[in-house]
Amino acid sequence: MSDFVTRFAPSPTGHMHVGTAFAALQVWEAAQAAGGRFILRIEDIDRTRCLPEYTQAKLEDLAWLGLEWDEPVRIQSQHLADYDAALAPLIEKMLVYRCFLTRKEIAAEITRAPHLGAEGPEGPVFMGGPLPAEMEQEKLRAGEPFAWRLSMDAVRQHLGDDFDTLSFIEEGEGPSGESGEIHATPEIFGDVIIARKDIGTSYHLACTHDDALQGITHVIRGQDLFFSTHLHRLIQRLLGFPEPIYRHHRLLTGRDGKKFSKRDQSLTIRALREAGETPATIRQRWFHS
């Protein structure tokens, strides 16, 4: 077996549709071709949308498609203390700050100061900063909820020239054909939320932590996550995590050119199975273009 280690990390927010199955097979086939390991991880930190029954359904669908993976499967919701520990050094180094603003309040801030609203990969970019200590303590005593935001200004000062030399290797292709060594520009996210109010972490922090923990050498995922790589490289540098190689692939789309989503209930793997499809017919009908 080679040193190649990759993973498929779905979120169980609904039944698996053909687009997700296509992504899983991209990762599985890459691991098979490299003689490496295929790891399955369930990214279920969003407790309002992720349900255990969808986790079980995804495991069943993946097994039905013929995929095999290392056990045990890491379930992120069972390891929230790990993400607290990953956040701690960022707090200690004052690279993050508490943000008490709601989405509505941030939208109002951007309206008042349009320069804050430049469009980023996750919507309008917000640049803020910590509250004065006395005001922050008052809000904490009142029990007001807050999210931790990564301060791009503080991070840039902390890293110095290293901030401007961040890069990653793209073996696949970004949405505009990007490949090879890519200069990382995490500032396109602004002061991104690194730990949400409701779950105490974020996709970005949990994902990069687990990739490091599980020894992932190659991150293979859809082009819709290409820009997240810019931010993930920054988090890896800040926390001393190793740098994997990235390989982004095309998204499976329907005849209308739109990617499949959980709204396409007739195109879930479960529905296709019940309609008499087999793994072979699904691959032939949907995955070859």
WORA-V447173 format. One record per backbone hydrogen bond with DSSP energy under -1.0 kcal/mol. NH is the residue of the N-H (numbers start at 1). CO is the residue of the C=O. Records with the same first field share a line. If there is no record, write none. Layout:
NH->CO ; CO
//
This chain:
2->35
6->37
8->39
13->11
18->267
21->17
22->18
23->19
24->20
25->21
26->22
27->23
28->24
29->25
30->26
31->27
32->28
33->29
34->30
36->31
37->4
39->6
41->8
42->74
43->10
44->42
47->45
49->46
50->46
51->12
55->51
56->52
57->53
58->54
59->55
60->56
61->57
62->58
63->59
64->60
65->61
66->63
67->62
70->38
76->42
78->75
79->76
82->79
84->80
85->81
86->82
87->83
88->84
91->87
92->88
93->89
94->91
95->90
97->149
99->147
106->102
107->103
108->104
109->105
110->106
111->107
112->108
113->109
116->113
117->114
120->123
123->120
125->118
136->132
137->133
138->134
139->135
140->136
141->137
142->138
143->140
144->139
147->99
148->195
149->97
150->192
151->95
155->151
156->152
157->153
158->154
159->155
160->156
162->159
163->160
168->182
170->180
171->246
173->248
174->178
177->174
180->170
182->168
184->166
188->185
189->186
190->187
191->126
192->190
194->148
195->148
196->201
200->196
206->202
207->203
208->204
209->205
210->206
211->207
212->208
213->209
214->210
215->212
216->211
217->5
218->5
219->245
221->247
223->249
225->222
226->223
229->226
232->228
233->229
235->231
236->232
237->233
238->234
239->235
241->236
245->217
246->169
247->219
249->221
254->258
257->254
260->252
264->261
265->263
267->264
268->265
269->16
272->268
273->269
274->270
275->271
276->273
277->272
282->278
283->279
284->280
285->281
286->282
287->283
//
